Amino acid sequence: MMVEPNWDYFINEPLDSGTIRFETKTERALYAHVIAGEANWMEQQTLERLKTWRLAKHDLEAFLDGRRVARAKASL
């Protein structure tokens, strides 16, 4: 059985709720995908689940890097 994030929470819940504060709902959803991917890999350590987890981490890092670049350009 695979862990799946509660997507309804990420769509409807305010960004300032929870223990981690996020700037956007996209960031929060990508973070949840990373956590679910890690939990799935820990449960059943297959190469496919490891790839899914690593891809989710890469997506989150790319999103955060893009936000940092956009902020840097905006402050110029």
HUQUIFEN-V277330 format. One record per residue. N is the residue number from 1. PHI is phi in whole degrees, -180 to 180 (999 if undefined). NEAR is the number of other ideal C-beta (glycine too) atoms within 12 Angstrom. D_CENTER is the distance of its C-alpha to the mean C-alpha in Angstrom with 1 decimal. Layout:
n | phi | near | d_center
N | PHI | NEAR | D_CENTER
N | PHI | NEAR | D_CENTER
This chain:
n | phi | near | d_center
1 | 999 | 7 | 20.2
2 | -96 | 17 | 16.5
3 | -78 | 22 | 13.9
4 | -128 | 17 | 12.2
5 | -61 | 24 | 9.9
6 | -82 | 17 | 12.3
7 | -65 | 15 | 11.6
8 | -60 | 12 | 14.7
9 | -60 | 18 | 13.4
10 | -71 | 26 | 10.6
11 | -83 | 15 | 13.4
12 | -103 | 13 | 16.2
13 | -78 | 18 | 15.4
14 | -61 | 13 | 16.2
15 | -66 | 20 | 13.7
16 | -89 | 12 | 15.9
17 | -93 | 14 | 15.9
18 | 96 | 16 | 14.5
19 | -85 | 8 | 14.6
20 | -111 | 14 | 11.8
21 | -93 | 13 | 12.5
22 | -121 | 25 | 10.3
23 | -83 | 18 | 12.2
24 | -137 | 18 | 10.9
25 | -68 | 23 | 9.7
26 | -63 | 21 | 7.7
27 | -60 | 26 | 5.8
28 | -64 | 32 | 5.6
29 | -67 | 27 | 4.9
30 | -64 | 29 | 2.2
31 | -63 | 30 | 1.9
32 | -63 | 30 | 4.5
33 | -65 | 30 | 4.7
34 | -64 | 29 | 4.9
35 | -63 | 24 | 7.2
36 | -64 | 27 | 8.9
37 | -62 | 31 | 9.5
38 | -65 | 23 | 11.0
39 | -63 | 22 | 13.0
40 | -66 | 25 | 14.3
41 | -68 | 25 | 15.4
42 | -64 | 16 | 17.0
43 | -68 | 16 | 18.8
44 | -141 | 16 | 20.2
45 | -79 | 14 | 20.0
46 | -109 | 15 | 20.6
47 | -63 | 11 | 20.0
48 | -62 | 15 | 18.2
49 | -70 | 22 | 15.6
50 | -65 | 19 | 15.3
51 | -61 | 16 | 14.9
52 | -63 | 25 | 12.1
53 | -64 | 29 | 10.2
54 | -64 | 19 | 11.2
55 | -65 | 19 | 10.4
56 | -63 | 29 | 6.7
57 | -63 | 23 | 7.1
58 | -63 | 18 | 9.4
59 | -61 | 23 | 7.6
60 | -64 | 29 | 5.3
61 | -63 | 18 | 8.8
62 | -64 | 17 | 10.7
63 | -62 | 26 | 9.2
64 | -65 | 23 | 10.0
65 | -63 | 15 | 13.2
66 | -62 | 18 | 14.2
67 | -65 | 20 | 13.9
68 | -64 | 16 | 16.0
69 | -64 | 14 | 18.5
70 | -63 | 15 | 18.9
71 | -65 | 13 | 19.6
72 | -64 | 11 | 22.0
73 | -67 | 10 | 23.8
74 | -68 | 9 | 24.2
75 | -85 | 8 | 25.8
76 | -77 | 7 | 28.4
